[in-house]
Every structure is written in C-alpha cells, then in structure tokens.
Amino acid sequence: AAAAAAAESIERAGVAFDTALLEHPRVVRGELRNGLRYAILPNPTPVGRFEAHLELHVGSCEEADDEQGLAHLVEHVTFMGSRKRERLFSTGSKSNAYTDFHHTVYHFHCPQADAHGRALMPLAFDALREIAFEPELLSARIEKERKAILSELQMINTIDYRCSTKHLRELHSDNPLGQRFPIGREEQIVEWDATHVRAFHRTHYHPDVADLYIVGDVDPDAVERLIEETFRTVASRPWSLSALRRRERREKPQVQHTFTLADPSPAKAATQQMPRAPTIFKHELLQSFSLTLFAKEPVIPRRRVSDLAAFLTDRIVACCVARRLNKSERPNPPFTGVEYDYSDAPSEGCVVSTFIVYSDSADGQWQRAVQRALGELHQLAACGFSGAEVDAMWQAILSDSRLRAQQSSSPSVESLALLMESDALGHVFTEAAHYDSALHAAAESVDLARVNSRLRELVSHVASYGEAGAPKASAVVVCMPEVGGDGVASDPQLAAQVEAMLCARPRIKGRAFEVPTPLRLVDAEVLEQRRRDNPPRWVDLPSPSSSSSAVGQRPSPHFDRGGVAAPPSVAGSESTQKGTEPGFSEQDFLNRAGLESAAKRESAQPFESFGGAGNREG
C-alpha cells in the first residue's frame, strides 16, 4: 500500500514512479576485443587537463592465505618500475596508485600538452599499458619496494589505525574482508621473491578485468582512437573457467556479506540468535572510551526514480539522526560526542550503519554517556522526527541538488570519482540537471510517515538490541584505555555490562511540543506583489518645530536610538506607547530608556544623514 501511494504521488508530479534514470548523455563507453572497457567523459574544468585512471578488478580479496599484501606489492613494483612513466616528469603531470579490497588503480592527472606543445595523453596511455600489462618486475625493484612497504607499515601502525582495523575485522568477520587488509602481513612480505610477484601478476593482470576512465577537456572521438591504438594489441587472457569467473567479478560481488539490518524473513527470524557479544579492545595509547555498533545492508543500485525516493529517505534519516544526537542546546552532555552514519561503502560492497558514543573513560562517566546516548536514540525511535526537522532537511538536500545542477561544470577529478563509484555500486551515472529533476520528482513520495518508518528500521539494531526477531548488530566494539593494554582483551564482566545496557529499555517521554519554524515569514510571491502595490518611495515627515504633529498630536516626533523618526504604530500612538500609566510623561519614558529628549537630540544632531536635507527618510 505504501509503495502504491508513493507511485501515485510521483505520477501526479508528472514522472512515473518506475521511470528509468538516464545515463549522462556525454559519457562514451566501449569495449575492446581483448575485454578492456573504457568510459570517456568530456569535462571542461579545469581547462586543458585530463584525468586517466586505469582500474583493475584485483585487490587484497584475490590473495591466497599466504599472499596477504602481495597485490599491494605488485602495485608498487609495476608503478614505480615504469620507465615510460618517467617521461611525464616535469610536465605538470601527477601520478599515483592505490590498492583496496577489490581494486588496484593507477591514475594520471595531466595537461593536454607540455611546454613544448607535445601531446601528453599518448605518453600517459603508453605508461598505463606498461604499468598494467608489460612491467619489467626486476628483482632489484622488488627488493626496493618491499622495503618501502615495510616502512609504510610502520608509519601507519598508529593507535587510530589499530582501532580502525579492529572495527573492520569485527564488521566483516563473516567474509574475507576482515582478514585481507591491503597493506598485508609483515611476516609474509619479507618472504616473497620475484617468483611470487611475477606469478601473481601473470594470474590477475589482464585486460578483461580492466576499466579505463578518461575525464577532462578532451575530444571523445580522438580519445577513442587513441585507446584503440594503444591497448588493442594487449594480449587477451587464455580462456579457462577460472578466467571466466574473474571476468565476471567486474559485475558480481567478490565476497558474500551477512546483511543483518535487512528485514529478516519469518523463517530466519524464528532462528535468529542473540547478537554477538561485544568485543573489547584495550590499549594504553587510547585516550578515551568509545562504543560502536555496526549493521550492514545490501547496496540498492539507483537506477530508477523509485530508487532515488528510497535514497532520499535514507539521507534524511541519517542527517536528522546525526543532527538530533548532536544538538547544540543539550546542557552538559556526559559524552564527548555521538555519531551516526548510514552510507555506501564502495570498497566493501555494502551499506554500513554506524552508531558511536565517545566519552571519558572514567568509571561511572562512560556508563552515564552510554545510557544518555542510548536513551536519546530510544526516544527518537519511539517518537520519530518532527515535521519541521524533516521538512528542513528535505529542503536542504533538494536545494543542494539544485545548486549542483545550476553549476556549469564540476572539477574533472570529482566527476571521475563519482563515475567510478557509480559503476562500482551499480548506480546510473546521470547528468546533474537530470538527477536533480528526478530527485525532485522522487521527493513527492517522501513524507513524514515514510521517514519515521525508515528511521525505526535503520536504528533497530540498536533500539531493539537483543529482542527476538529484531535485526542484529553486525558487530559491537568497545575501545577503552588501560595501562599495559596492547589490543583485544578478554573482559567478560565489561562485555556483560555493556550488553545489559544495550538490552535495557529506558522510560520514553512524551513527544516534545513541536514549534514549527517557517522557511520564510512572507511567501515570495506575496512579497513581490506587495512591492508592486506599494513601491519604495520618499515620504515627507512633519517638521519638528510644528506646533501640531501628525504623530499622536505631540509637539515633537519620537526618535529611536539611531535618531530615526519612529513610525506612528511603534512610538507615537497612545495605545501602544510604553509607560501609559497616569503621570508617566514622554520625558519619563526617555529617561528610563536612557535616551535624551527629542529637543536635545534635534539640537545636538541635525537629521540630515538619511536622504539629505528636508527631514526625509528612505
């Protein structure tokens, strides 16, 4: 019924609920016979420059148990060992590379030509071909990059990095992501030689798992010809069942997630167990307490107007929850911060809901912080948002979309990042104006009831923690400082205490009285009509020396603190004059207000500064 009502409301707006989104009309896509795919997007900002990113669908999740970090090492060796890349030095170009769970990306940011007028795109393409498909993989280079990675491993091994990896391990304990960090394992990195590096490259680096993205001030036809000339002769992967599976990974998830936030079926709900016990991480370098609850949902590709309606609902919920939990008017909160986020994780292939409470770690303080934060979230889940705050966030998101649509163009690096992310998640990459129109159409179906219903779904792993059939948290992690602590700690008493607090149900107060905040005091059309009916004009005021005044028949006009004659409705009318009790004179009022008499002010400061002589006010 809700879906039908949403469809009806959107159709009334002139756009069908199931209308497909249109891909950006200037994107040019193609595929070479060897399987390499490409996407070209002309973008004039900045003028005379282009971005070239070659993405291979091979990352740390492709590694075997004894290869943890090998994808990262191959990325280093191929990139740093490229001689053709050196031809772009001192040309105003920049280049880099990175490896994540599912991808290895080599990217160049170049001007169209160097100072001598030499075209740089052919040089960038030649370098990308050498890096990805024809590297030398020399033993000396391998040893050099091994040392660089070991040094990098030491640099990033901060307490923040350790906490982040602990969170990821717990969040993705159901799949290889929790054990396949791209940086790798030191004890394995020191053992590999050229044989291992060459074997990994030979197995995984082929054009049928490569996507080339070109965005910038370019001619698509010329770029297509250059791509054909440069990459068509790259050898295809020999056919095999394993090769076919690797090629399919460009379209299918490489790992399987357990989605705990998605509504469980009745059969699953009957067999669901209690959430996993909280994991305790104690370390002497930690400075404060934190409690984090995660949950995962599948990515819903945004391909239709109805998908945008769901996306807009989720964004409103996430933004309103974050704002409510961090409202500035809260007096003396026991926590130092509360965070809520619900967003796509492209490198992990899922949507992650995150709720975090930060506080001082003193005994008693962190308990009060957790109780207060959970209490506010329970209150929010029970009572929902107000119409005013949903309307305000609804307007803010749509206004931001409209602003982007009105921009002539965005920087190429931003457009390219959005294009690559859209492809990774299965979204349609649209033109800003088309996206804005579709989002406004989808917004017609997003009302308070729908937002509050979705709110209860997204926070259910926290607000309904431990209840039978309720969505479970994917992970619960407690981080706390401890003298001598060096990582994961077994503390059943602390875990039980946190779990009891999560299972507790605080008393829910009544819904707070809602004071609506209008977006404007006067409608823009009404205001414009009033301007036309009563245009601004000069108005002659009575002379102060006149014996009879139009302002309440007083001998002199009244003045405000700036010396401007006050309008009759404010200062001159007996019915509105302050201090109208018997015996209260005008001078009494002026004295009480700390003002001089009108006569003194007039003699001390002629009224000439507002529009010239003649006692006129504009």
N, C-alpha and C positions, 0 to 999 in steps of 0.2 A: 504494500500500500504506500509506503514511504517513497519507494522508487517510482511508482506511478505518479504520485503527486509531484515529485521533483521533475519528472519528464514533462508533465503538463505545464508546470510553471515556466520551464525553459522554452517550450514550444510557444507559449504566449509571448515570450520575448522575441520571437522570430527566428530562433535557431533550434533545430531538433536536438533532443537530448542525446541521441546516438550519432550526431554528426562527427565524422572523422576529422581530426586535425590535419592541416595541410603542411607538408614539409616546406622549409624555406625555399622560395622559388629560384634563388640564385645558387643553391648548392648543386654541384655537378658531381655525380657518383659514377663509378665504373669499376671494372674488374678485369685484370689481365688474364691471359690463358693459363699462366702458372699459379693463379689463385690470389695474387696480391690485389687487394682492394684499395680504392682511393676515394677521397672526398675533397672537393675544391670549393672554397667559399670566397668570392671576391669581397674585400672589405677595405674601404679607403683610409682607414685610420689605424696606424699613422701612415702618412703618405710616403710612398716609395720604399716600403718594407714588407716583409712577408714572414710567416711562421711555417716551418716544415717539421712535422712530428711523425716519426715512424714508430708505430706501436706494434709490438709482437705479443701475442697472447701466450706468453710463457712467463711464469713468475715462481715464487717460492713454493706454491702448491704443486708444481710439476716435479719437485725434487723427491728423490727417494729418502729413506730414513738416514742413509749415510751420505746424503748430498746437501745437508742443510746449510745454505749460504752459497751454494755453487752457482745458482742463477745470478746472484749479485756479483760474484767474482767474474763470471763470463761477461757481464755488462761492463765492468771496469776494464777488463783486458781488451775487449773489442773496441770500446770507445777511446781509451787513452792510447791504444796502439795504432790508431788510424793515421797513416801518413797523409792521406788526402784531406783529412780534417785540418791539418796544419796550413793548407793553402788559404783557409779563411781567416787566419790570424791577421790582425792589423787591418781589417777591412770594415770595422764597425759591427762585426757579427759576434753573436754569443751562442754558445752551445753547452749542452749538459745532457745528463741521462739519469734515470732512476729505475728501481725495481720495486714492485709491490707484490701482493699476494698472487695476482693473476696476470700482471703485465710487466714488460720491460719496454721503456720508452726512451728513444733518442730524439732530441729536439734541437733545432737551429732557429735563431732569430737573426735575420739578415736584411741589409739594404738590398735593393734590386741590383745595384752596381757599386763597384768600389770607386775610389777617387780617380782612377784612370778610365772609367767607363766600362770596365769589364763586368759582364753579367755574372752574378753570384749564384743564381739558382742552379745552373748546371753543376757548379762546384759543390753545392750543398747536396744535391742528389747523388753525385758521384761518391761523396763521403758517406752518405747513408747506405749506399749499396755496399761499399767496402766494409763498413762497420758491422752491418747485419749479416751479410751473406758471403763476404770474401775476406775475413780477417786473417792476419798472419798467425796470431796466437803463439808468439815466440816465448820460449821458456824464460828469458830474461824479463820480459814484460809481465809474465805471470807472477814471477817472484816479487817484482816491484809492486804490483797491485795487491798481492797478498799482504805485504807489509802495510800498505795504505789502508786496507780494510781492517787489519788488526788494530791500527792506530785509531781508526774511526770507531771501532767497537769500544775502545777505552774512553774516547771522548763522550760518547752518547750514554755511557753507563752511569747516569745520574740517578738520584732518587726518584725524580719525576718519571724518567724512562722506565725504571723498575716498576713503579706503580702502574704506569700505562700498560706495560706488557702483562702485569698480573691481571689487570682488568680484562684485557683481550683474551688471555688464557681461560679465564672463567667464563666469559661471554661465549666463546667459541669452543668450549670443551666438548661439544658434540660433533666437531669436524676438524680437519687438519689445520685450519687457520690458527687454532690455539697453540700449535706446536711448530709452525712454519714461519717464523719471523724472517723477513728478507735479509737482515744483517747476518744471520747464520749463527753457527756454534763454533766457538774458538777452537775447541779440540779437534773439530773436523777440518776447519780451514787450513790449519798448519800441516795437514797430511796430504792434501791434494797436489798432484803434479800436472804437467802438460797433458798427459793421457786423459785424466778426468775432465779437464776443461774442454779439450777437443771433442771428446765423446758427447758431452752434454750439448755442445754447440751443434754437432752433427745430427743429434737426435731431434732437437727442438727448433732450430733456426731455419725456417723455410718460408717461402713467400705465401703459402696457403694459410699461414696464421699471422699474416702481417697486414696492417692497415696504415696507409699513408694519408695524413691530413695536411692540406695546404690552405692557409687562410692569410689574406693580405691584399695589398694593392697589386693585383695580378690579372692577367687575361686568361680566363679558364681554358680557352682553346689552345693557347700556346703552352700552358702548363700540362694539359693532357698529352700533347705531342711529346713533350719532354719526358713525362713519366713513361710513356710507351718506349721511347728511345733508350732510356736509362735502365729500366727494370724488366723489359720483356724477355731478355736473354738470361735472366737468373734461372737456374735450373729448378725444375719442379721436384717436389719430394717423390721418391719412388712409391708407387701405390702399395698400400698394405692396410689391414684392418685397423691397426694402431694409428696409422697416419690419418685415416678417415675419422677416427674418434677425436684426434687432436684438432682436426679442422672444424669439427662440429662444436668444439669448445668456444668458438667465437660466438656461437648462438645460444649455448646452453650453460647453466651454472657449472662451475668446476667442483663445487662442494655442495653437500646437502645439509641444510640447516634444519634444526628443530624449532619451528615457529611457535613460541609459547603464548604470544599475545593474540594471535588469530583465534576467532571463536572456535572452540573445540566442538566436534560433533558429539551427539549424545552418547555414542559408544565410547569415544575417547574420554569424555567427561566422567563416565562411570568408573574408569580405571585409573584416572589421574591420582598421583600420589602427592604428598606434601611437597612444597618447593625444596630445592636443595638447601642444605644447611648453610648459613653464612660462612664465607671463607675469611679467615683472619690473617692480615698482613701487618706484622710489626717490625719496625726498623728504628734504629737510633737516630737516623738522619731525618726522619719525619718530624714536622713541626706542629702538626695539628691532627685532629680526628676527622675522618670522613666515612660516610656510609653511602654506598652506591647500589642501586637496584637497576638491572638491565632487563629488557624484554625485546624479542625480535618478531618482526612481521615480514612477510614476503613483499618484494617491490611490486607495486602495481604500475605497469607501464602507462604513461599518459599519452593515449592515442586518440581519445575522443573527448567531446565536451563533458560527458558524464565523468570521465576520469579527472578532469580539471575541477569539477564540483567536489569530488572526494578530496583532491589535493588541497583545495582552498579551505575546506572544513578542517583538515588536519593542521594546516598552517595557523588558522585562527585559534584552534585549541592549544597548540604548542605555545604560541605567543602569549595568549591570555593566561595560561597556567604560569609561564615564566614571570610574567608581569605581576600576577597576583601574589606569587610566593615571594617576590622581592619588592613589594610595595614599600615606598619610602616612608609612609606615615606610620609604619608599625613601631611602637615605642619599645626601645631596649630589647631587641630580639636576643634570645640566648644563643643563637647560631651566628656564625660569621658570614654565611651565605647558603642559599638553597638554589639549585639549578634544575631545570627541566628542559629536555631537548627530545625532539622526535624528528628524525631526518634520515634521508637515504645515505647509505654507506657504499659508494660505488666500488671501492676496492675490496669490500667484503661481500657484496652481492646480496644485501638485505637492508631492511629498515630497522633502526635501533631506537628504542625508547629508553631514555636515561634520566634517573632521578637521583640527585646527590645532595647530601646535607654535610656542610662543613661546620666545625666548631672547635673551641678549645678542648684539649684532651683531658682536662682535669676531671677527676671523678665527681659525678654529680652534674657537671656542666654539660658534658656531651649527652647525658641521658635527657636533660631538660631540652636540649636542642633537638634531639630526635623526636621526642614527644610533641614538641611545639610544631615542628615541620610536618610530622605525620598528621597531627590534629588539623592543621590548616588544609592539607590535601584531602582528608576525610570530609571536612566541612564543604570543600569545593565539590567533591564528588557527589555529596548528598544534596546540596542546594543548587549547584550549577552556577553558570555565569549570569550576570545581569544583562538585560537587553542593551543597556548603554555601552558596556565594555565590549560586547560582541560587535555592535554597530560601529564603534570607533575603530576596532581592529579590522573589520571588514572594509571600512572606508580607507584605512591606511594601506592595506595590501593592494586594493584596487588602484589607489592613487599612485602608488609606487610603480605598478604595472603600466599605468597610463603615461607616467613620466618617462619610463624607458622607451615606450612606443613613440613618443614625440621626439626622442633624440635621433639625430640624423644617422649616427652610427656609434658603435662601441669599439674600444680597442681590440685589435685582432687577437691578442692573447686571451682576452675574456671570451670572445666569440668562439675561439678554438676550444677552450676549456669546457664551455657549455655544450659544444658539438660532441666532443669526445665523451663527456659524461652522459649525454642523451643516448648516444649509441651504446654505451656500456650498460645502461639501465633499461633500454628498450623504449625510451620516450621518443616522440616525434620532435625533431628539431625544427621549430617554427620561426617565422619572421616575427619580430616584436609586435608589430601592429596587429597581425592575425592572432597572435597569442592573447593580446590584450582584449580584442573583441570577443574571442572565445571565452576568456576568463570572466568578462563582464556578463556574458550570457549564462555561463555556469553559475555565477553568483546569485542569480534569481532563485535558485533552488536551495540556497544555503540560508537557513533561518535559525532562530534561537533554539528551537526544539531539536533540530538536527545537530547543531554544535554541541549541545549539552548531552545528547545521546552518545555522540562520539567521544566526548570528554570522559564519560564513565567507562567506555571501552579502553581508552588509552591509558588510564591510570588504574585499571582494575587489578593489575599485578601487584600494586602497592596497597590500594584501598581495600581490596578483598583478599589480601595475603592470607594464605592458609585455609581459606574456605573451600569446601568440597565443590568441584566442578569449575572453580574460578581459574582464569588464566594464571599461569605460574610465572614467576620471575626467572629469566634465563640464568641469572647469577646475582648473588648478593655478596658484596665485598666490603669488609671493614678494614680501614687503614688507621693505624694508631702508633704513635711514638712509644718506644720502650728502650731503656738503657740496655745495651748489649744485643738488642734485636737485630736480626740480619735477614729477615724475609718471612716466609709463611710460618705461622706459629699454630700450634695445637692449643686452643684455649676453649674447651667445651663450655666452661662457665660463661665466658663472654659471648660465645655464639648463641647459647641458650637465652641469655639476657636480651640480646638484640632480637632474636626470633620472637620472644614473648612480647616485646614492644611492637613488633610488626603485626602480631596477631591480635593485639589489643584493639578495642573499638571505643574511641573516645565519645563523650557525650556531644551530640550535634546541636548546635544552637539554631534558633530560627533564622530564616533568611533575613539578611540585613536589609534595612529600608533602602530602597533604590532612589537616588536623586538623579534624575536624567540630566545629562549635560548636552544641551543642543550644540550642534556643529556651528550654527550661526544664529545671531539674535533676530535678524531680519532676512527673509528669503531674498536671494539676489535679484529676482525678477521684481519683487515688490519694491526693493530699494531703488532699482533703476527707474521704475515708474514714478516713485516719489521725487527722484531727481528731475525727471522731465516735468512733473506737475509744479514743482517748487524749486526752480534752479537757484543756485547760489547768487547772491546779489548784495550790493551795498545798501545799508539801511541807516538813514539819518536818525540820530538819537537826540532827545531833548537837551538843551543847554543846561549845564549845572546851575547856572545863575538864574534860571527861570523861576518865577515865584510859584508856579504850579507845575507839577511834574506828572507825566503820564504814568509814572510808576507808583501807584497807590497814593497819589496826591501828596507825596512827601516833598519837602523843599529841595532835596538833593538826591541824586541817584545813589544806589548802593554799589559797592565795589567788592570784588573778591580779592584774594591775597595777591593776585597778579596785577591789580589795577584795572581789570576789565569790568565794564558795567555788567552787572548780573541781570539775567532776563527776569521779567516780572514773575514768572511762575516759580522762580527759585528764591529770590530775595525780597521782592517788593510787595507781594501780596500779604495782607494782614492775616489771612487764613493760614499761610504757610510760614510766616515769619517766626523764627525761633525766639523764645522768651516773650510770649504774648501775654504772660500773666500781668495783672494790674500793676502799674508803676514801673514796668520794665521798658525803658526807653531804648532808642536805637543806640545811643552812646553806651548804655549799659551793655548791650549786646557786643558792641565793638570792643569795649574794654575787656569783657570776659573772653572774647576770642583773641585778644592780643593785637587788635588792629587799631590803626589811627582813625580819626573821624574822616568823613568824606571830604570836609572842607580842607583839613590839613593835608590830606593826600593830594587833593587837587592843586593846592598852592605849592606843594613841595615837588610834584612831578606832573607837568602838563601831560594831558592824554594825547600825545602826538605820534606815538610809536606804532600804532596799529592802523595803518592805512593812510597816514598823512594827516593834514590839518582838518579841522571840522568835526572832531569827536565822532569819527566813523569807525565801525568795526566790520571786518571782513568775515 
